[in-house]
Amino acid sequence: MVRKKKKLRVERVIIVCVIALVIGFGLYKGITWAFQSITSLLTPDVQEEVVEPEIEKPKNYIATVVIDPGHGDWDPGANVGNVLEKDISLTTSKAIEQALDEANIKAVLTRETDISLSDNKIDDLKKRAAKSAENNANYFVSIHVNSFDESDEVSGFEIYKKNDESHSLAQNIGKNIETLNYSKNRGILDGGKSLQVLRDNMVPSVLIELGYLNNDNDYSYLSNDEKLQEMGKAIAKGIIEEVQTHLLDNSTQNNINK
Ligand SMILES: [Zn+2]
């Protein structure tokens, strides 16, 4: 009887111990869970704050065009008061660059800021023309502004071409500037021999004189940044049309011939 009682007591102790262990384990788990929940609530979610770096995909350009904002730095070009040719050419060129990029055409500017490429004018023009070969460009487009000392009656834009191969580019650009109705189209002129930046070039090249700065009508758009933006867009449209009708068509034909 005494032995039986002892045995029973031992059994009870074991049961109590097991129950205590179960409760203890449960409590431990519960407290750990509660602690983790509170900690996660208090600490900010680090993962959400990690900003994935945006990887810019390389663009698959259909053509490359060198845009040359005429003059710069020590060489302001034509000017009326503080309206300078070097600023007009840069504003217009940047507008061309943006519109070309949107059409998947790479624009390489010979200058992005108010600088010159050399202290020497001939060397400066040589370096601008060399950008075409350096960048494997398809076309070269130089932006300038005219001024005529002898009269302020002369107005309009004109486009100089390097050679016959450059004619359709000049034509497409002229047609698009004309639609703006800012000034009259004075036509396409030969500049392959007289203009160094065209002469030194190896690709179809044009030089655009946007208008006559000393003429009141032309001054009104040449001194207006918004109108220069429109001018830039129109020039870009001409370049895009040239790329689409001549460059892409020719390359398709070449592929067929191969
Ligand atoms: Zn000029």
Residues whose N, C-alpha, C, O or C-beta is under 5 A from the ligand:
A	BS01	ZN	G70 G77 H144 V145
